[in-house]
Amino acid sequence: MRHSSDTPAAAPAGGHGDVGTGGAGPGHRPRATRLRTVRADGTPVYRYDPRPGAPPITVLRFDGPEHDPLPDGHRHVHDFLVLVLVEQGGGTVRLGDGQHELRDGDLFAVGPGQVLGAGDVTTLTHARAWSVFFMPDAVPALADVPPMAWAGHPLAAPFAAEPGGHPRGLAVPPADRARWSAWFADLAAETGAPERVGASAAASALLTRMLVELARLRAASTDGASSDASAGPAADPLVARVFAVVEARFREPVSPRDVAHDLGYTTGHLSTLVRERTGRTLQEWLTERRMTEARRLLAETDLPLAAVAQRTGHRDAGYLARRFRERYGVTPVRWRRETWSRSGGGDVRPSGGSGGPG
């Protein structure tokens, strides 16, 4: 399978493959992703392209010899979360600014904005792995967590890039590898048949269990970071200040220029620093925070779209609708309807106090 794209000619040659969406290495381009944009340096950014009525979770199996190779050095970025289990190692991948040799039992948590790429695609054909990529909405515990707070949340912390934008890697003990493989297989079965009774709930529960075990593995690892807020990008004093301003002002129609002004930096310099230290630009953090709040308001309230736009820093309902569709592939109204349907809430939700800006 290859990436679809709103602008096919803009898609990079060879499609999209990496330690994330290819299962664990280059070679598999899932239909559930779509080219969203291309960064100034030419790096393509892929977004998750959800199926209507299905949870935003996709599971892929990578069996090296059965997948077509990709050109070396295919740099790209995801705007979704990826969890990869390497059952059989082989080959190398580029993670952030470095190379990593794939080994049996490797477990990678790859967050949005982290640059990835193919390494040695010849030896990579010997690798076998599972991959699941998903939106935070797929896990109830993460649905309302702002991205800048991921480093302090036990289930999200593994997806917060280390300094330099490096995805986090852990080693699953040999005794636990069969159990992890079984979880991926079960999750693939549930997401592969979304029409089955309870499939959506089962998939969310399975993925939550996997993230809990990931958090426990990370906490127990002598080589991993601690599970508190000091483990992620927020440990950087400048990034912490940026996140504080974003959190305080994202409901206003502020721009990266406004954030930079508040902190005494030029826009270009601050955005470059934030991207170097977190893997994402200042504008991307602002956009993600606003979209997280928009999703929360759409899911938990019946506020009209104009009110949601006003409370999330968008100039009007039309602008929010366009940005939301660009980000998630569906309109806010459709996303709300499908979210309420999956949760059994029908077509009416009370607006209540949760719709407020606080």
C-alpha positions as CSV (number, residue, x, y, z in Angstrom):
1,M,0.0,0.0,0.0
2,R,1.1,3.6,-0.7
3,H,0.3,6.9,0.8
4,S,-2.7,8.7,-0.7
5,S,-2.3,12.4,-1.1
6,D,-4.5,15.5,-1.6
7,T,-1.8,16.5,-4.1
8,P,-0.4,13.3,-5.6
9,A,2.5,15.1,-7.4
10,A,3.7,16.5,-4.1
11,A,4.2,13.1,-2.5
12,P,7.8,12.1,-2.2
13,A,9.1,9.4,-4.5
14,G,8.9,6.0,-3.0
15,G,6.0,6.8,-0.7
16,H,6.3,6.7,3.1
17,G,8.0,4.1,5.2
18,D,9.9,4.2,8.5
19,V,10.1,2.7,11.9
20,G,6.6,4.1,12.5
21,T,4.0,3.5,9.8
22,G,5.8,0.8,8.0
23,G,5.4,-1.6,10.8
24,A,8.9,-1.1,12.0
25,G,10.9,-0.1,9.0
26,P,10.7,1.2,5.4
27,G,8.5,-0.7,3.0
28,H,4.9,-0.4,3.9
29,R,2.8,2.7,3.1
30,P,-0.6,2.6,4.8
31,R,-3.7,4.1,3.3
32,A,-4.6,5.6,6.6
33,T,-2.1,8.4,6.2
34,R,-2.1,11.4,3.9
35,L,0.4,14.0,2.9
36,R,-0.5,17.1,4.9
37,T,2.3,19.5,4.1
38,V,6.0,19.8,3.3
39,R,8.3,21.7,5.6
40,A,10.6,24.4,4.3
41,D,13.5,22.0,4.2
42,G,11.5,19.6,2.0
43,T,10.6,17.1,4.7
44,P,7.0,15.8,4.1
45,V,4.6,15.8,7.0
46,Y,1.9,13.0,7.0
47,R,-1.4,13.2,8.9
48,Y,-3.7,10.5,10.0
49,D,-6.6,10.0,7.7
50,P,-9.3,8.3,9.8
51,R,-12.1,6.1,8.5
52,P,-15.5,7.4,9.3
53,G,-17.1,5.7,12.3
54,A,-13.9,3.9,13.3
55,P,-11.5,4.7,16.1
56,P,-8.4,6.5,14.9
57,I,-6.1,3.4,15.3
58,T,-4.3,1.5,12.6
59,V,-2.2,-1.6,13.1
60,L,0.2,-3.0,10.5
61,R,2.4,-6.1,10.3
62,F,5.8,-5.7,8.7
63,D,7.4,-8.8,7.3
64,G,10.5,-7.6,5.6
65,P,10.8,-10.0,2.6
66,E,7.1,-9.3,1.7
67,H,7.5,-5.6,1.4
68,D,8.9,-3.5,-1.4
69,P,12.0,-1.4,-0.5
70,L,12.2,2.3,-0.3
71,P,15.1,4.6,-1.2
72,D,17.6,5.4,1.5
73,G,17.2,8.5,3.6
74,H,13.5,9.1,3.1
75,R,13.1,11.8,5.8
76,H,9.5,12.5,6.9
77,V,7.4,13.5,9.9
78,H,4.1,12.2,11.4
79,D,1.5,14.4,13.1
80,F,0.2,11.3,15.0
81,L,1.6,8.9,17.6
82,V,3.3,5.6,16.6
83,L,4.2,2.6,18.7
84,V,6.5,-0.1,17.2
85,L,7.5,-3.5,18.4
86,V,10.5,-5.1,16.6
87,E,10.1,-8.9,16.8
88,Q,13.1,-9.6,14.6
89,G,15.8,-7.1,14.1
90,G,17.8,-6.1,11.1
91,G,18.8,-2.9,9.3
92,T,18.9,0.6,10.6
93,V,16.6,3.6,10.8
94,R,17.2,7.3,11.3
95,L,15.6,8.6,14.5
96,G,15.9,12.3,14.9
97,D,19.5,13.2,14.2
98,G,21.0,9.7,14.8
99,Q,21.0,6.1,13.5
100,H,19.6,3.2,15.3
101,E,20.1,-0.5,14.6
102,L,16.9,-2.5,15.0
103,R,17.2,-5.3,17.5
104,D,14.9,-8.1,18.7
105,G,12.5,-6.7,21.3
106,D,13.0,-3.0,20.5
107,L,9.9,-0.9,21.4
108,F,9.7,2.6,20.0
109,A,7.4,5.4,21.0
110,V,7.4,8.0,18.2
111,G,5.6,11.3,18.8
112,P,4.3,13.9,16.3
113,G,6.9,16.1,14.7
114,Q,9.9,13.7,15.1
115,V,11.9,13.3,12.0
116,L,12.3,9.8,10.8
117,G,13.9,8.0,7.9
118,A,15.1,4.8,6.3
119,G,18.6,3.6,7.0
120,D,20.0,0.4,5.5
121,V,17.0,-0.8,3.5
122,T,18.8,-3.9,2.3
123,T,19.3,-5.5,5.7
124,L,16.0,-4.0,6.8
125,T,14.2,-6.6,4.7
126,H,15.1,-9.1,7.3
127,A,13.2,-7.3,10.0
128,R,9.8,-8.3,11.3
129,A,7.6,-6.1,13.4
130,W,4.3,-4.7,14.5
131,S,3.3,-1.0,14.3
132,V,0.3,0.9,15.6
133,F,-0.3,4.5,14.8
134,F,-3.1,6.5,16.4
135,M,-4.5,9.8,17.4
136,P,-4.7,10.8,21.1
137,D,-8.5,10.6,20.8
138,A,-8.2,6.9,20.6
139,V,-7.2,6.7,24.2
140,P,-9.7,8.3,26.6
141,A,-7.0,9.1,29.1
142,L,-5.1,11.2,26.5
143,A,-8.0,12.8,24.6
144,D,-7.9,16.0,26.6
145,V,-4.2,16.2,27.5
146,P,-2.5,19.2,25.8
147,P,0.6,18.1,23.8
148,M,2.8,20.4,25.9
149,A,1.8,18.4,29.0
150,W,2.6,15.0,27.6
151,A,6.0,14.8,29.3
152,G,4.2,14.9,32.7
153,H,1.5,12.3,31.8
154,P,2.6,8.7,32.4
155,L,0.9,7.3,29.2
156,A,2.0,10.2,27.0
157,A,5.5,10.7,28.3
158,P,7.1,8.0,26.2
159,F,6.0,10.0,23.1
160,A,7.7,13.2,24.2
161,A,10.9,13.6,22.3
162,E,14.2,13.7,24.0
163,P,16.4,16.7,23.4
164,G,17.3,16.8,19.8
165,G,14.0,15.3,18.7
166,H,15.0,11.6,19.3
167,P,12.1,9.2,19.7
168,R,12.3,7.0,22.8
169,G,13.4,3.4,22.5
170,L,13.1,0.6,25.1
171,A,13.9,-3.1,25.1
172,V,11.1,-5.6,25.9
173,P,12.4,-8.4,28.1
174,P,12.5,-11.7,26.2
175,A,10.0,-13.2,28.6
176,D,7.4,-10.5,27.7
177,R,7.8,-10.4,24.0
178,A,5.2,-13.0,23.1
179,R,2.7,-11.1,25.3
180,W,3.4,-7.9,23.5
181,S,3.1,-9.6,20.1
182,A,-0.3,-11.0,21.2
183,W,-1.5,-7.5,22.1
184,F,-0.6,-6.2,18.7
185,A,-2.4,-9.1,17.0
186,D,-5.5,-8.7,19.1
187,L,-5.6,-4.9,18.4
188,A,-5.2,-5.7,14.7
189,A,-8.2,-8.0,14.9
190,E,-10.4,-5.5,16.5
191,T,-9.4,-2.6,14.3
192,G,-9.7,-4.8,11.2
193,A,-13.4,-5.5,11.9
194,P,-14.8,-2.2,13.2
195,E,-18.4,-3.3,12.4
196,R,-18.2,-6.0,15.2
197,V,-20.1,-5.3,18.4
198,G,-17.9,-3.5,20.8
199,A,-14.9,-3.3,18.4
200,S,-14.2,0.4,19.1
201,A,-14.3,0.0,22.8
202,A,-12.2,-3.1,22.7
203,A,-9.6,-1.4,20.5
204,S,-9.4,1.6,22.8
205,A,-9.1,-0.7,25.9
206,L,-6.3,-2.7,24.3
207,L,-4.3,0.3,23.2
208,T,-4.7,1.8,26.7
209,R,-3.4,-1.4,28.2
210,M,-0.4,-1.3,25.9
211,L,0.4,2.2,26.9
212,V,0.1,1.4,30.5
213,E,2.6,-1.5,30.1
214,L,4.8,0.9,28.1
215,A,4.8,3.3,30.9
216,R,5.7,0.6,33.4
217,L,8.5,-0.7,31.2
218,R,9.8,2.8,30.9
219,A,9.7,3.3,34.7
220,A,11.5,0.0,35.3
221,S,14.2,0.6,32.7
222,T,17.5,1.5,34.1
223,D,18.5,3.1,30.8
224,G,15.2,5.1,30.3
225,A,14.2,8.5,31.7
226,S,12.2,8.9,34.8
227,S,8.4,9.1,34.4
228,D,8.1,12.6,35.8
229,A,7.9,15.9,33.9
230,S,11.7,16.3,33.9
231,A,11.9,13.5,31.3
232,G,10.6,15.4,28.3
233,P,10.9,18.6,26.4
234,A,9.3,20.6,29.3
235,A,12.6,20.1,31.3
236,D,14.1,22.7,29.0
237,P,13.6,26.1,30.8
238,L,13.0,28.0,27.5
239,V,10.5,25.4,26.2
240,A,8.7,25.4,29.6
241,R,8.3,29.2,29.3
242,V,7.0,28.9,25.7
243,F,4.5,26.2,26.8
244,A,3.4,28.4,29.6
245,V,2.6,31.3,27.2
246,V,0.9,29.0,24.8
247,E,-1.2,27.6,27.5
248,A,-2.1,31.0,28.8
249,R,-3.0,32.6,25.4
250,F,-4.0,29.9,22.9
251,R,-7.7,30.9,23.3
252,E,-6.8,34.3,22.0
253,P,-6.1,35.0,18.3
254,V,-2.3,35.0,19.0
255,S,0.4,34.1,16.6
256,P,4.0,32.8,17.1
257,R,5.0,36.5,16.8
258,D,2.9,37.3,19.8
259,V,4.4,34.5,21.8
260,A,7.9,35.5,20.8
261,H,7.3,39.1,21.8
262,D,6.0,38.0,25.2
263,L,9.3,36.2,25.8
264,G,11.6,38.8,24.2
265,Y,12.7,36.9,21.1
266,T,12.4,37.4,17.4
267,T,9.8,35.1,15.9
268,G,12.2,33.2,13.6
269,H,14.8,32.7,16.3
270,L,12.3,31.4,18.9
271,S,10.6,29.1,16.4
272,T,13.9,27.6,15.4
273,L,14.9,27.0,19.0
274,V,11.5,25.4,19.8
275,R,11.8,23.1,16.7
276,E,15.3,22.1,17.6
277,R,14.4,21.2,21.1
278,T,11.0,19.6,20.7
279,G,10.8,18.5,17.0
280,R,7.9,20.8,16.3
281,T,7.6,24.5,15.4
282,L,6.0,27.1,17.6
283,Q,3.1,27.4,15.1
284,E,2.6,23.6,15.3
285,W,2.4,23.7,19.1
286,L,-0.1,26.5,19.0
287,T,-2.2,24.7,16.4
288,E,-2.1,21.4,18.3
289,R,-3.1,23.1,21.5
290,R,-6.1,24.8,19.9
291,M,-7.2,21.6,18.2
292,T,-7.0,19.6,21.4
293,E,-9.3,22.1,23.0
294,A,-11.6,22.2,20.0
295,R,-11.9,18.4,20.1
296,R,-12.7,18.5,23.8
297,L,-15.4,21.1,23.3
298,L,-16.9,19.2,20.4
299,A,-16.9,16.0,22.4
300,E,-18.1,17.3,25.7
301,T,-20.5,20.1,24.8
302,D,-23.1,21.0,22.3
303,L,-21.7,24.5,21.8
304,P,-22.2,25.8,18.3
305,L,-19.1,25.8,16.1
306,A,-18.9,29.6,16.2
307,A,-18.5,29.4,20.0
308,V,-16.0,26.7,19.8
309,A,-14.0,28.8,17.3
310,Q,-14.1,31.8,19.7
311,R,-12.9,29.7,22.6
312,T,-10.0,28.2,20.7
313,G,-8.4,31.3,19.1
314,H,-9.9,30.9,15.6
315,R,-11.3,34.0,14.0
316,D,-14.6,32.3,13.0
317,A,-16.4,29.0,12.5
318,G,-15.5,28.7,8.8
319,Y,-11.8,29.1,9.5
320,L,-12.0,26.5,12.3
321,A,-13.8,24.1,10.0
322,R,-11.2,24.4,7.3
323,R,-8.3,24.0,9.7
324,F,-10.0,21.1,11.4
325,R,-10.7,19.3,8.2
326,E,-7.1,19.8,7.0
327,R,-5.9,18.3,10.3
328,Y,-8.3,15.4,10.7
329,G,-9.8,14.8,7.3
330,V,-13.4,15.4,8.5
331,T,-15.5,18.4,9.4
332,P,-16.0,19.3,13.1
333,V,-19.7,18.5,12.8
334,R,-19.0,15.1,11.5
335,W,-16.3,14.5,14.0
336,R,-18.6,15.4,16.8
337,R,-21.4,13.2,15.5
338,E,-19.1,10.2,15.1
339,T,-17.5,10.8,18.6
340,W,-20.9,10.9,20.3
341,S,-22.1,7.9,18.4
342,R,-19.0,5.8,19.5
343,S,-19.5,6.9,23.1
344,G,-23.2,6.1,23.0
345,G,-24.2,9.6,23.6
346,G,-26.7,9.9,20.8
347,D,-27.1,13.3,19.1
348,V,-27.4,15.6,22.2
349,R,-24.9,16.5,24.8
350,P,-25.3,19.1,27.5
351,S,-23.0,22.1,27.2
352,G,-22.6,22.5,31.0
353,G,-19.5,24.0,32.6
354,S,-17.0,21.9,30.6
355,G,-17.6,24.1,27.6
356,G,-16.0,27.1,29.3
357,P,-12.5,28.3,28.7
358,G,-11.2,27.2,32.0
